[in-house]
């Protein structure tokens, strides 16, 4: 799920909220927590680093 979100953050301009729901999360806060636990950064920070 997080790997899919990483790809979408880099390859699309979809919002973080849309990406989180597309990847199976029911809550943006749960998505952010899981993403940060794995990547040591928020989805927004991840996108800024790779774009």
JOCORQUI-V385677 format. One record per backbone hydrogen bond with DSSP energy under -0.5 kcal/mol. CO is the residue of the C=O (numbers start at 0). NH is the residue of the N-H. Records with the same first field share a line. If there is no record, write none. Layout:
CO=NH, NH
This chain:
0=4
1=5
2=6
3=7
4=8
5=9
6=10
7=11
14=18
15=19
16=20
17=21
18=22
19=24
20=23
26=30
27=31
28=32
29=33
30=34
31=35
32=36
33=37
34=38
35=39
41=45
42=46
43=47
44=48
45=49
46=50
